[in-house]
Amino acid sequence: MTKQQTATQDPYERRALLLHLGDVLESVFCLSQCADEFASIGEAVKGNDALAAFTLLGFIDEKMTPRDFIRRASGAFFVWPKALLDETLNRPMLANTVKHDLFADNAKGWDAYAEERRKGVPWFGEELPEVVESAAPAHATATASVPPKKSRTKASRYSTWPWPDKPADA
């Protein structure tokens, strides 16, 4: 694919990922409403018709508890909103966080999930490094001994993108 074709597809791919993020958030909310009623994702999907509509849940290890899914999905996707607004997408990071947090020890589920995502975003999950990392922040105790760095005030990375520069007076 040429650079121009890639640039033309980018807004549609971002839209597809944003719509998926909305579905994930909806599945997390719906599952949170009945999480205490079911011992596993498999039981929840079989026992609640509303949950069966979320294809993502079909790729998850059916033995995972609903509470564990909620925690893991939150960790897997919390970076997506900001990442989807970056001028250049960090494609490996978008997929790595999901693979690490939701599909650890579930290669078959990951492969099926990534294949489904590629219907709207052909590059999703391709060429990932062997070692994947979570987007979850490090535990506070691990960073407590490191003094905070003094930071300079800088403009937000979202202050102009994708909108043109605004005059300083505006």
C-alpha positions as CSV (number, residue, x, y, z in Angstrom):
1,M,0.0,0.0,0.0
2,T,1.4,3.4,-0.9
3,K,1.8,6.3,1.6
4,Q,-1.2,8.1,0.1
5,Q,-3.4,5.0,0.3
6,T,-2.4,4.5,3.9
7,A,-3.2,8.2,4.7
8,T,-6.6,7.8,3.0
9,Q,-7.4,4.7,5.0
10,D,-6.2,6.1,8.4
11,P,-9.4,7.9,9.4
12,Y,-11.5,4.8,8.6
13,E,-9.2,2.6,10.6
14,R,-9.2,4.9,13.5
15,R,-13.0,5.0,13.3
16,A,-13.2,1.2,13.3
17,L,-10.9,1.0,16.4
18,L,-13.0,3.7,18.2
19,L,-16.2,1.9,17.5
20,H,-14.6,-1.3,18.8
21,L,-13.5,0.5,21.9
22,G,-17.1,1.6,22.4
23,D,-18.2,-2.0,22.1
24,V,-15.6,-3.1,24.7
25,L,-16.7,-0.4,27.1
26,E,-20.3,-1.5,26.7
27,S,-19.4,-5.1,27.3
28,V,-17.5,-4.2,30.4
29,F,-20.5,-2.2,31.7
30,C,-23.0,-4.9,30.9
31,L,-20.8,-7.6,32.5
32,S,-20.3,-5.4,35.6
33,Q,-24.1,-5.4,36.1
34,C,-24.2,-9.2,36.5
35,A,-20.6,-10.1,37.4
36,D,-21.5,-11.5,40.8
37,E,-24.2,-13.9,39.3
38,F,-21.7,-15.9,37.2
39,A,-18.5,-17.7,38.0
40,S,-17.0,-17.4,34.5
41,I,-17.3,-15.6,31.2
42,G,-18.5,-18.8,29.6
43,E,-21.4,-19.0,32.1
44,A,-22.2,-15.3,31.8
45,V,-22.4,-15.5,28.0
46,K,-24.6,-18.6,28.2
47,G,-26.8,-17.2,30.9
48,N,-27.3,-13.6,29.7
49,D,-28.6,-13.0,26.2
50,A,-27.3,-9.4,26.2
51,L,-23.8,-10.6,26.7
52,A,-23.9,-13.1,23.9
53,A,-24.1,-10.2,21.4
54,F,-20.5,-9.2,22.3
55,T,-18.2,-11.1,20.0
56,L,-15.2,-10.1,22.1
57,L,-16.4,-12.3,24.9
58,G,-16.4,-15.3,22.6
59,F,-12.7,-15.0,22.2
60,I,-11.9,-14.7,25.9
61,D,-10.9,-17.7,27.9
62,E,-14.3,-19.0,29.0
63,K,-13.0,-19.9,32.5
64,M,-12.0,-16.2,33.2
65,T,-14.1,-14.6,35.9
66,P,-16.2,-11.6,35.0
67,R,-14.4,-9.4,37.5
68,D,-11.0,-10.5,36.0
69,F,-12.3,-9.7,32.5
70,I,-13.4,-6.2,33.7
71,R,-10.0,-5.5,35.3
72,R,-8.1,-6.9,32.3
73,A,-10.2,-5.1,29.7
74,S,-9.7,-1.8,31.5
75,G,-6.0,-2.3,31.5
76,A,-6.0,-3.4,27.8
77,F,-7.9,-0.5,26.5
78,F,-7.4,2.6,28.7
79,V,-4.6,3.9,26.5
80,W,-6.7,3.7,23.3
81,P,-8.5,7.1,23.4
82,K,-5.4,9.1,23.6
83,A,-3.5,6.8,21.3
84,L,-6.2,7.1,18.6
85,L,-5.8,10.9,18.8
86,D,-2.0,10.8,18.3
87,E,-0.9,12.2,14.9
88,T,0.8,8.9,14.1
89,L,-0.7,5.7,15.4
90,N,1.4,3.4,17.5
91,R,0.0,0.3,15.9
92,P,2.0,-2.3,17.8
93,M,1.1,-0.6,21.2
94,L,-2.6,-0.7,20.4
95,A,-2.5,-4.5,19.8
96,N,0.1,-5.3,22.4
97,T,-1.9,-4.0,25.3
98,V,-4.9,-6.1,24.3
99,K,-2.8,-9.2,23.6
100,H,-0.9,-8.9,26.9
101,D,-3.8,-8.0,29.2
102,L,-6.7,-10.0,27.7
103,F,-5.1,-12.9,25.9
104,A,-2.2,-14.0,28.0
105,D,-2.0,-17.8,27.7
106,N,-4.9,-17.8,25.1
107,A,-3.1,-17.8,21.7
108,K,-6.1,-19.3,20.0
109,G,-8.4,-16.6,21.3
110,W,-5.9,-13.9,20.4
111,D,-5.6,-15.2,16.8
112,A,-9.4,-15.2,16.4
113,Y,-9.7,-11.8,17.9
114,A,-7.0,-10.3,15.8
115,E,-8.4,-11.9,12.6
116,E,-11.8,-10.3,13.4
117,R,-10.2,-6.8,14.0
118,R,-8.4,-7.1,10.7
119,K,-11.7,-7.0,8.8
120,G,-11.8,-3.3,9.5
121,V,-8.1,-2.6,10.3
122,P,-5.9,-4.8,8.0
123,W,-2.7,-4.2,10.0
124,F,-4.1,-4.9,13.5
125,G,-1.9,-7.3,15.4
126,E,0.7,-7.8,12.7
127,E,4.4,-7.8,13.3
128,L,4.2,-7.7,17.1
129,P,7.3,-8.2,19.1
130,E,7.6,-11.5,21.0
131,V,7.6,-9.8,24.4
132,V,4.5,-7.8,25.0
133,E,3.9,-5.4,27.8
134,S,0.8,-4.1,29.6
135,A,-0.2,-0.5,29.4
136,A,-1.0,-0.6,33.1
137,P,1.1,1.8,35.2
138,A,3.7,0.4,37.5
139,H,2.7,-0.1,41.1
140,A,3.1,3.0,43.3
141,T,5.5,1.2,45.6
142,A,7.9,0.5,42.7
143,T,8.1,4.2,41.8
144,A,7.8,5.7,45.3
145,S,11.5,6.0,45.8
146,V,12.1,7.9,42.5
147,P,11.8,11.6,43.0
148,P,9.5,13.3,40.6
149,K,11.2,15.2,37.7
150,K,10.6,18.8,37.3
151,S,8.6,19.4,34.2
152,R,8.4,22.3,31.9
153,T,5.0,23.5,30.9
154,K,4.3,22.3,27.4
155,A,1.4,22.5,25.1
156,S,-0.9,19.5,24.9
157,R,-0.2,17.1,22.1
158,Y,-3.9,17.5,21.3
159,S,-3.9,21.3,21.2
160,T,-3.9,21.5,17.4
161,W,-4.1,18.0,15.8
162,P,-6.1,17.2,13.8
163,W,-7.3,20.8,13.7
164,P,-5.2,23.5,12.1
165,D,-3.1,25.8,14.3
166,K,-5.2,28.4,16.0
167,P,-4.1,32.0,16.5
168,A,-2.7,32.7,20.0
169,D,-5.5,35.3,20.6
170,A,-8.3,32.7,20.1
